[in-house]
Amino acid sequence: MNFFSPWHLLLVVLVALLLFGPSKLPELGRGFGRMFREFKDATNGLVSDEPNQNQAAPARKEVNTNSSVEEEARK
């Protein structure tokens, strides 16, 4: 069962033409194009950031502070 057919698209274009007129449609198309491009760039940015988050941070070298405290106490 197809929800959208070419007839639906044609009907949407005709209604948009009637509502906005032929002079306003190119501006609306550019606006939608920019919106989709920004959305795509944002989602690509999120996907490319994921592998960096999965990498483990280098472990810190643990310093044994107990031995230095014990040495100070012996003196």
DSSP file (Angstrom, degrees, kcal/mol; ACC not computed):
  #  RESIDUE AA STRUCTURE BP1 BP2  ACC     N-H-->O    O-->H-N    N-H-->O    O-->H-N    TCO  KAPPA ALPHA  PHI   PSI    X-CA   Y-CA   Z-CA
    1    1 A M              0   0    0      0, 0.0     2,-0.5     0, 0.0     0, 0.0   0.000 360.0 360.0 360.0 115.1    0.0    0.0    0.0
    2    2 A N        -     0   0    0      1,-0.2     3,-0.1     0, 0.0     0, 0.0  -0.733 360.0-166.9 -88.6 129.5    1.6    3.2   -1.2
    3    3 A F  S    S+     0   0    0     -2,-0.5     2,-0.5     1,-0.2    -1,-0.2   0.849  77.4  37.5 -82.4 -36.0    0.9    6.3    0.9
    4    4 A F        +     0   0    0      4,-0.0    -1,-0.2     3,-0.0     0, 0.0  -0.967  66.6 176.1-122.0 130.2    2.2    8.8   -1.6
    5    5 A S    >>  -     0   0    0     -2,-0.5     4,-1.7    -3,-0.1     3,-0.6  -0.731  50.1 -95.4-118.5 171.7    1.9    8.5   -5.3
    6    6 A P  H 3> S+     0   0    0      0, 0.0     4,-2.3     0, 0.0     5,-0.2   0.814 124.5  60.7 -57.6 -28.8    2.9   11.0   -8.1
    7    7 A W  H 3> S+     0   0    0      2,-0.2     4,-2.3     1,-0.2     5,-0.2   0.882 101.6  51.7 -67.0 -37.3   -0.6   12.3   -8.0
    8    8 A H  H <> S+     0   0    0     -3,-0.6     4,-2.3     2,-0.2    -1,-0.2   0.929 109.9  49.0 -63.1 -44.5   -0.2   13.3   -4.4
    9    9 A L  H  X S+     0   0    0     -4,-1.7     4,-2.3     1,-0.2    -2,-0.2   0.913 110.8  50.3 -61.9 -43.1    3.0   15.2   -5.2
   10   10 A L  H  X S+     0   0    0     -4,-2.3     4,-2.4     1,-0.2    -1,-0.2   0.901 109.8  50.9 -62.1 -41.2    1.3   17.0   -8.1
   11   11 A L  H  X S+     0   0    0     -4,-2.3     4,-2.3     2,-0.2    -1,-0.2   0.902 109.7  49.8 -63.6 -41.5   -1.6   18.0   -5.9
   12   12 A V  H  X S+     0   0    0     -4,-2.3     4,-2.4     2,-0.2    -2,-0.2   0.910 111.3  49.2 -64.0 -42.3    0.8   19.4   -3.3
   13   13 A V  H  X S+     0   0    0     -4,-2.3     4,-2.4     2,-0.2    -2,-0.2   0.912 111.2  49.5 -64.3 -42.8    2.7   21.4   -5.9
   14   14 A L  H  X S+     0   0    0     -4,-2.4     4,-2.2     2,-0.2    -2,-0.2   0.905 111.5  48.2 -64.1 -41.3   -0.5   22.8   -7.3
   15   15 A V  H  X S+     0   0    0     -4,-2.3     4,-2.4     2,-0.2    -1,-0.2   0.913 112.0  49.7 -65.4 -41.5   -1.8   23.9   -3.9
   16   16 A A  H  X>S+     0   0    0     -4,-2.4     4,-2.8     1,-0.2     5,-0.5   0.896 110.0  51.6 -63.3 -39.6    1.6   25.5   -3.1
   17   17 A L  H  X5S+     0   0    0     -4,-2.4     4,-1.5     1,-0.2    -2,-0.2   0.901 112.0  46.3 -63.5 -41.2    1.4   27.3   -6.5
   18   18 A L  H  <5S+     0   0    0     -4,-2.2    -2,-0.2    -5,-0.2    -1,-0.2   0.888 117.6  42.8 -68.5 -38.5   -2.0   28.6   -5.7
   19   19 A L  H  <5S+     0   0    0     -4,-2.4    -2,-0.2    -5,-0.2    -3,-0.2   0.925 129.4  21.7 -74.4 -45.0   -1.2   29.7   -2.1
   20   20 A F  H  <5S-     0   0    0     -4,-2.8     4,-0.4    -5,-0.2    -3,-0.2   0.690  99.1-131.6-102.6 -21.3    2.2   31.3   -2.7
   21   21 A G    >X< -     0   0    0     -4,-1.5     4,-1.1    -5,-0.5     3,-0.6   0.035  33.0 -75.8  85.0 161.3    2.3   32.2   -6.4
   22   22 A P  T 34 S+     0   0    0      0, 0.0    -1,-0.2     0, 0.0    -4,-0.1   0.748 126.5  56.7 -69.4 -23.7    5.0   31.5   -9.0
   23   23 A S  T 34 S+     0   0    0      1,-0.2     4,-0.4    -3,-0.1    -2,-0.1   0.791 108.9  45.1 -79.0 -25.5    7.3   34.3   -7.7
   24   24 A K  T <> S+     0   0    0     -3,-0.6     4,-2.0    -4,-0.4     3,-0.2   0.696  94.0  77.8 -90.5 -21.2    7.5   33.0   -4.1
   25   25 A L  H  X S+     0   0    0     -4,-1.1     4,-2.6     1,-0.2     5,-0.2   0.883  89.8  53.3 -62.6 -41.8    8.1   29.3   -4.9
   26   26 A P  H  > S+     0   0    0      0, 0.0     4,-2.3     0, 0.0    -1,-0.2   0.901 109.8  49.8 -60.9 -37.1   11.8   29.5   -5.8
   27   27 A E  H  > S+     0   0    0     -4,-0.4     4,-2.2     2,-0.2    -2,-0.2   0.911 111.3  48.4 -65.1 -41.5   12.5   31.2   -2.5
   28   28 A L  H  X S+     0   0    0     -4,-2.0     4,-2.5     2,-0.2    -1,-0.2   0.898 110.4  51.9 -64.7 -39.9   10.6   28.6   -0.6
   29   29 A G  H  X S+     0   0    0     -4,-2.6     4,-2.4     2,-0.2    -2,-0.2   0.910 109.9  48.6 -62.6 -43.0   12.5   25.8   -2.5
   30   30 A R  H  X S+     0   0    0     -4,-2.3     4,-2.6     2,-0.2     5,-0.2   0.908 110.8  51.7 -63.1 -41.1   15.8   27.4   -1.6
   31   31 A G  H  X S+     0   0    0     -4,-2.2     4,-2.2     1,-0.2    -2,-0.2   0.923 111.5  45.6 -62.1 -44.5   14.8   27.7    2.0
   32   32 A F  H  X S+     0   0    0     -4,-2.5     4,-2.6     2,-0.2    -1,-0.2   0.888 111.5  53.6 -66.1 -37.9   13.8   24.0    2.2
   33   33 A G  H  X S+     0   0    0     -4,-2.4     4,-2.3     2,-0.2    -2,-0.2   0.920 110.2  46.4 -61.6 -44.4   17.0   23.0    0.4
   34   34 A R  H  X S+     0   0    0     -4,-2.6     4,-2.7     2,-0.2     5,-0.2   0.908 111.7  52.2 -63.1 -41.8   19.1   24.9    3.0
   35   35 A M  H  X S+     0   0    0     -4,-2.2     4,-2.2     1,-0.2    -2,-0.2   0.933 111.7  44.9 -61.8 -46.5   17.1   23.4    5.8
   36   36 A F  H  X S+     0   0    0     -4,-2.6     4,-2.5     2,-0.2    -1,-0.2   0.886 112.8  51.7 -66.0 -38.0   17.6   19.8    4.5
   37   37 A R  H  X S+     0   0    0     -4,-2.3     4,-2.7     2,-0.2    -2,-0.2   0.922 111.1  47.1 -64.9 -43.6   21.3   20.5    3.9
   38   38 A E  H  X S+     0   0    0     -4,-2.7     4,-2.4     2,-0.2    -2,-0.2   0.893 112.5  50.1 -64.2 -39.6   21.9   21.8    7.4
   39   39 A F  H  X S+     0   0    0     -4,-2.2     4,-2.4    -5,-0.2    -2,-0.2   0.921 111.9  47.9 -63.6 -43.2   20.0   18.9    8.9
   40   40 A K  H  X S+     0   0    0     -4,-2.5     4,-2.4     2,-0.2    -2,-0.2   0.915 112.1  49.1 -64.1 -43.8   22.1   16.4    6.8
   41   41 A D  H  X S+     0   0    0     -4,-2.7     4,-2.1     1,-0.2    -1,-0.2   0.896 111.5  50.1 -62.6 -39.9   25.3   18.2    7.9
   42   42 A A  H  X S+     0   0    0     -4,-2.4     4,-1.8     2,-0.2    -2,-0.2   0.914 112.1  46.2 -66.3 -42.4   24.2   18.1   11.5
   43   43 A T  H  X S+     0   0    0     -4,-2.4     4,-2.1     2,-0.2    -2,-0.2   0.877 112.0  51.3 -69.7 -35.5   23.4   14.4   11.4
   44   44 A N  H  X S+     0   0    0     -4,-2.4     4,-2.4     1,-0.2    -1,-0.2   0.879 108.2  53.3 -66.0 -36.3   26.6   13.6    9.6
   45   45 A G  H  X S+     0   0    0     -4,-2.1     4,-1.2     2,-0.2    -2,-0.2   0.885 109.1  48.2 -64.3 -38.7   28.5   15.5   12.3
   46   46 A L  H  X S+     0   0    0     -4,-1.8     4,-0.9     2,-0.2    -2,-0.2   0.898 112.5  48.4 -68.1 -40.0   26.8   13.4   15.0
   47   47 A V  H  < S+     0   0    0     -4,-2.1     3,-0.5     1,-0.2    -2,-0.2   0.893 111.1  49.8 -68.2 -39.4   27.6   10.2   13.2
   48   48 A S  H  < S+     0   0    0     -4,-2.4     4,-0.4     1,-0.2    -1,-0.2   0.749 107.8  55.4 -73.2 -21.7   31.3   11.2   12.7
   49   49 A D  H  X S+     0   0    0     -4,-1.2     4,-1.2    -5,-0.2     3,-0.4   0.723  90.1  77.6 -79.3 -21.9   31.6   12.1   16.4
   50   50 A E  H >X S+     0   0    0     -4,-0.9     4,-1.3    -3,-0.5     3,-0.7   0.902  87.9  53.0 -59.2 -47.3   30.5    8.7   17.6
   51   51 A P  H 3> S+     0   0    0      0, 0.0     4,-0.9     0, 0.0    -1,-0.2   0.858 105.7  56.2 -60.7 -31.8   33.7    6.7   17.0
   52   52 A N  H 34 S+     0   0    0     -4,-0.4     3,-0.3    -3,-0.4    -2,-0.2   0.847 106.4  50.1 -66.3 -32.2   35.7    9.3   19.0
   53   53 A Q  H << S+     0   0    0     -4,-1.2    -1,-0.2    -3,-0.7    -3,-0.1   0.763 104.9  57.8 -77.0 -24.6   33.5    8.8   22.0
   54   54 A N  H  < S+     0   0    0     -4,-1.3     2,-0.2    -3,-0.2    -1,-0.2   0.715  85.3  94.6 -79.1 -20.1   33.8    5.0   21.9
   55   55 A Q  S  < S-     0   0    0     -4,-0.9     2,-0.2    -3,-0.3    -3,-0.0  -0.528  81.6-119.8 -74.5 136.7   37.6    5.1   22.2
   56   56 A A        -     0   0    0     -2,-0.2    -1,-0.1     1,-0.1    -2,-0.1  -0.499  24.4-115.5 -76.7 143.5   38.8    4.8   25.7
   57   57 A A        -     0   0    0     -2,-0.2    -1,-0.1     1,-0.1     3,-0.1  -0.497  43.5 -90.9 -73.1 146.7   40.8    7.6   27.2
   58   58 A P        -     0   0    0      0, 0.0    -1,-0.1     0, 0.0     2,-0.1  -0.347  47.3-111.8 -61.7 137.3   44.4    6.7   28.1
   59   59 A A        -     0   0    0      1,-0.1     2,-0.2    -3,-0.1    -3,-0.0  -0.421  29.1-118.9 -71.6 142.7   44.6    5.4   31.6
   60   60 A R        -     0   0    0     -2,-0.1     2,-0.5     1,-0.1    -1,-0.1  -0.540  27.0-109.9 -80.1 147.2   46.4    7.6   34.1
   61   61 A K        -     0   0    0     -2,-0.2     2,-0.3     1,-0.1    -1,-0.1  -0.652  35.4-129.0 -76.5 126.4   49.5    6.2   35.8
   62   62 A E        -     0   0    0     -2,-0.5     2,-0.5     1,-0.0    -1,-0.1  -0.590  15.5-148.4 -81.1 135.9   48.7    5.6   39.4
   63   63 A V        -     0   0    0     -2,-0.3     2,-1.3     3,-0.0     3,-0.1  -0.894  13.0-132.6-104.8 129.4   51.0    7.1   41.9
   64   64 A N     >  +     0   0    0     -2,-0.5     4,-0.7     1,-0.2     3,-0.2  -0.682  31.2 171.0 -83.2  98.9   51.5    5.2   45.2
   65   65 A T  H  >  +     0   0    0     -2,-1.3     4,-1.8     1,-0.2    -1,-0.2   0.683  67.2  72.0 -82.5 -18.2   51.1    8.0   47.7
   66   66 A N  H  > S+     0   0    0      1,-0.2     4,-2.5     2,-0.2    -1,-0.2   0.898  94.8  51.8 -65.4 -39.8   51.0    5.6   50.6
   67   67 A S  H  > S+     0   0    0      1,-0.2     4,-2.1     2,-0.2    -1,-0.2   0.892 109.8  48.6 -67.0 -37.9   54.7    4.7   50.4
   68   68 A S  H  X S+     0   0    0     -4,-0.7     4,-1.8     2,-0.2    -1,-0.2   0.871 112.3  49.2 -69.6 -34.1   55.8    8.4   50.4
   69   69 A V  H  X S+     0   0    0     -4,-1.8     4,-1.9     2,-0.2    -2,-0.2   0.903 110.9  50.0 -68.4 -40.9   53.6    9.0   53.4
   70   70 A E  H  X S+     0   0    0     -4,-2.5     4,-1.7     1,-0.2    -2,-0.2   0.888 109.2  51.8 -64.4 -38.8   55.1    6.0   55.2
   71   71 A E  H  X S+     0   0    0     -4,-2.1     4,-1.0     1,-0.2    -1,-0.2   0.898 109.7  49.2 -64.8 -39.7   58.6    7.2   54.4
   72   72 A E  H  < S+     0   0    0     -4,-1.8     3,-0.3     1,-0.2    -1,-0.2   0.866 109.6  52.5 -66.0 -35.9   57.8   10.6   55.9
   73   73 A A  H  < S+     0   0    0     -4,-1.9    -1,-0.2     1,-0.2    -2,-0.2   0.833 105.0  55.4 -70.3 -31.5   56.4    9.0   59.0
   74   74 A R  H  <        0   0    0     -4,-1.7    -1,-0.2     1,-0.2    -2,-0.2   0.770 360.0 360.0 -71.5 -26.0   59.5    6.9   59.6
   75   75 A K     <        0   0    0     -4,-1.0    -1,-0.2    -3,-0.3    -2,-0.2   0.490 360.0 360.0 -76.3 360.0   61.8    9.9   59.6
